[in-house]
Amino acid sequence: MSDIPKPSRVERRQLAARKRILETAQKLFFIESSYEDTTISDIAHRADVSVGAMYSQFKKKSDILSELVDVYISRMIVELTNSIDTNKSGSEQLVATTGLFSRLFFDNGAVLQLLGQLGRKNLLDASQLSMLMDSANTIINVFGSIMKRGVEDQTLIPSEDPYKNAIVFFHGLEGILSLESNDSQTRHYLSGGYSLSDKIESFVQLHIIK
């Protein structure tokens, strides 16, 4: 087995600079300022890299956002996938996974809201839209496998195509969470309040055989 070559000193510097750029952009986009108000020069200055070095890593500001979003969504998908307990019934899996997805949605709320805003303004390019569609389909497939399990063990409402049912479920849940994400009820939900969690529970119960 051949040894994997170690990165050169130049490559290590480039990787370190890329990490600083992404960490700085995350702070400026979502905490200290906003995506619209942050410039490439702002990020370069705060990350202690030249503007030229910035452009060697990212061609435009939206490329930085794409990489941040990819990290957020990849983490979300891994957590959802790893959370599935195959020893539980379909209905139990649906309740648990819906709760986890809701928490992850709000943990990443600033990112998702920004994507929604850019999408409505037609500011996302084809590769970004494709990435989002692929990510949504992956999450839908997670719910689809749960729906299939629930139909088989007769704990979820029967469906001729569990995966089509998962598409409807996913977009319905996303709609509830999106409407609430800018609402004061979000704070109640995150602090253990009942308004939003009750709404989600009622939505999930529509799919469970009583």
C-alpha positions in Angstrom: 0.0 0.0 0.0 1.5 3.3 -1.0 1.7 6.1 1.5 -0.7 9.0 1.1 1.5 12.1 0.3 1.4 14.8 2.9 0.2 18.2 1.8 3.0 20.7 1.0 3.6 23.8 3.1 1.8 25.9 0.4 -1.2 23.5 0.4 -1.3 23.6 4.2 -1.4 27.4 4.1 -4.1 27.4 1.5 -6.2 25.0 3.6 -5.7 27.1 6.7 -6.7 30.2 4.8 -9.8 28.5 3.4 -10.9 27.5 6.9 -10.4 31.1 8.2 -12.4 32.4 5.2 -15.3 30.1 5.9 -15.3 30.7 9.7 -15.2 34.5 9.1 -17.9 34.4 6.5 -20.2 32.4 8.8 -19.8 35.0 11.5 -20.4 38.0 9.1 -23.3 36.4 7.2 -25.3 35.2 10.1 -24.1 36.8 13.4 -22.4 40.2 13.1 -23.8 41.5 9.8 -25.7 40.0 6.9 -25.0 38.2 3.6 -26.2 41.2 1.6 -24.1 43.7 3.6 -20.9 41.6 3.6 -18.4 42.1 0.8 -15.5 39.9 -0.3 -13.1 42.6 1.0 -14.8 42.5 4.4 -14.2 38.7 4.6 -10.6 39.0 3.4 -9.8 41.7 5.9 -11.2 39.8 8.8 -9.8 36.5 7.7 -6.3 38.1 7.3 -6.0 37.0 3.6 -5.5 39.1 0.5 -8.4 39.7 -1.8 -6.4 37.9 -4.5 -6.1 34.9 -2.2 -9.8 35.1 -1.6 -10.5 34.9 -5.3 -8.1 32.0 -5.7 -10.3 30.0 -3.3 -13.8 31.3 -4.2 -14.8 33.0 -7.4 -17.7 34.9 -5.9 -19.4 35.4 -2.5 -22.2 33.0 -3.3 -19.6 30.2 -3.6 -18.7 30.8 0.0 -22.3 30.5 1.0 -22.7 27.3 -1.1 -19.9 25.6 0.9 -21.3 26.8 4.2 -24.7 25.5 3.2 -23.3 22.2 2.1 -21.7 21.7 5.5 -24.9 22.6 7.3 -27.1 20.3 5.2 -24.7 17.4 5.1 -24.5 17.5 8.9 -28.3 17.6 9.1 -28.6 14.6 6.8 -26.0 12.6 8.7 -27.8 13.3 12.0 -31.2 12.3 10.6 -29.9 9.1 9.0 -28.0 8.0 12.1 -30.9 8.7 14.3 -33.1 6.0 12.8 -33.7 3.2 15.3 -34.6 0.1 13.3 -35.9 -1.5 16.5 -38.7 1.0 16.7 -42.0 0.9 14.8 -42.6 3.2 11.8 -44.8 5.5 13.8 -42.2 5.8 16.6 -39.5 6.5 14.0 -41.7 9.2 12.4 -42.3 11.0 15.7 -38.6 10.9 16.7 -37.3 11.9 13.2 -39.8 14.7 12.9 -38.8 16.1 16.3 -35.1 15.9 15.3 -35.7 17.5 11.9 -37.6 20.3 13.6 -34.8 21.0 16.0 -32.2 20.9 13.2 -34.3 23.2 11.1 -34.2 25.9 13.9 -30.6 25.3 14.7 -29.9 26.2 11.0 -32.7 28.7 10.7 -30.6 31.6 9.6 -29.0 29.7 6.8 -32.3 28.3 5.6 -34.1 31.6 5.7 -31.3 33.2 3.7 -31.5 30.5 1.1 -35.3 31.1 0.9 -34.8 34.8 0.4 -32.1 34.3 -2.3 -34.3 31.8 -4.0 -37.3 34.1 -4.1 -35.0 36.8 -5.6 -33.7 34.3 -8.2 -30.2 34.8 -6.9 -29.3 31.1 -6.6 -27.4 29.6 -9.5 -28.1 26.3 -11.1 -25.5 24.4 -9.1 -26.9 25.8 -5.8 -30.4 24.9 -6.8 -29.3 21.4 -7.8 -27.5 20.9 -4.4 -30.6 22.0 -2.5 -32.9 19.7 -4.5 -30.5 16.8 -4.0 -30.4 17.5 -0.3 -34.2 17.7 0.0 -34.6 14.5 -1.9 -32.1 12.8 0.5 -34.2 13.9 3.5 -37.4 12.9 1.7 -35.9 9.4 1.2 -35.2 9.2 5.0 -38.9 9.9 5.6 -39.8 7.6 2.8 -38.1 4.6 4.4 -39.9 5.4 7.6 -43.2 5.6 5.8 -42.5 2.2 4.2 -41.7 0.7 7.6 -44.9 2.1 9.0 -47.0 0.7 6.3 -45.4 -2.7 6.7 -45.9 -2.8 10.5 -49.3 -1.2 10.2 -48.6 1.7 12.5 -48.9 4.4 9.7 -51.8 5.2 7.4 -51.5 2.9 4.3 -50.2 4.4 1.1 -49.8 2.9 -2.3 -46.5 4.8 -2.6 -44.8 5.6 0.8 -42.2 7.8 -1.0 -44.8 10.0 -2.6 -46.4 10.2 0.8 -43.1 11.2 2.2 -42.8 14.1 -0.3 -46.2 15.4 0.9 -45.2 15.0 4.5 -41.8 16.7 4.1 -43.3 19.7 2.3 -46.1 20.0 4.8 -43.7 19.9 7.8 -41.4 22.3 6.1 -44.3 24.7 5.5 -45.2 24.6 9.2 -41.7 25.3 10.3 -41.1 28.0 7.7 -44.2 29.9 8.8 -43.2 29.7 12.4 -39.5 30.5 12.0 -40.1 34.2 12.1 -42.8 34.0 14.8 -42.5 34.5 18.5 -43.8 30.9 18.9 -40.3 29.7 17.9 -38.9 31.0 21.1 -41.6 29.1 23.0 -40.7 25.9 21.1 -37.0 26.2 21.7 -37.6 27.0 25.4 -40.0 24.0 25.9 -43.2 25.9 25.1 -46.1 24.0 23.6 -47.6 26.0 20.7 -45.4 24.9 17.9 -44.6 21.5 19.2 -48.4 20.8 19.5 -48.9 21.9 15.9 -46.2 19.5 14.8 -47.5 16.7 16.9 -51.0 17.2 15.4 -49.5 17.1 11.9 -47.7 13.9 12.6 -50.7 12.2 14.2 -52.6 12.6 10.9 -50.3 9.9 9.5 -50.5 7.5 12.5 -53.0 4.7 12.8 -54.9 5.2 16.1 
